[in-house]
């Protein structure tokens, strides 16, 4: 009777190998660092603004944050396709190297334009990490345990968000804003060394089809133009020439990109994924969630610093409640 009443899904659960846990630790460490960087940057930005206020306006300084996200979003699709073509491990480790070196150089130099450049390179590194880190982990986990891996991954991400603000604030309080860059850069290079020794060679089946270079460039420029409108439209003015040029380019290039992607024998992004209603709803929900989250995360530290004159440490701990709910629910969702 016990055998008959035992749920089938419990019998089908496969054991998780030690290697799977090690790979999960390495890959999640990289994402932990990137989320730590994002959270710490929001705390550090008001103090970076104080440092460079004599060199540039607030609009220019906002590019320290904007350049990172614009490059990351623009390169994400191409980086994912490159991972399929050349191997996830190569793209993952290359992303860690680019991110780590750019972070350290950004923390050492004292020119605002150099800092913006290296933040953009950090965004490129993140774009190479994001589509590969979780994929590398999932290959190591049995199919029956991948939902659990997702839950652990989400918990680590929420934990990174929880720790990001106080750690970043502590670095700024004890040292200065440069410590945020140097700390995350060194940690990324340490993770690179661990990944190099643990991950081994790319053994997954690669996609040998050629990359559509035209679609890759068009996708990057299309996403970048739309992101520029969203990020800089307020500062440039919604009717200003740069805003209208970017918006016009997006309006004309987006349909061309859709047509190219749907008609090309080797599309940059498989159009069949958009036939899933749940996938589309999930993407839309994620967009609105991220808009709300990052709007609060960017605005609150500035308000706390400029209006309330709070210290970095106080700002960092005040942001902790924003991450409590995600860390409690992500493991359950997995």
Helices and strands as residue ranges (DSSP letters): H 2-5, H 8-11, H 18-52, H 58-61, H 63-86, H 88-108, H 112-140, G 143-145, H 146-174, H 178-198, H 213-236, H 241-263, G 271-275, H 277-306, H 312-318, G 320-323, H 324-333
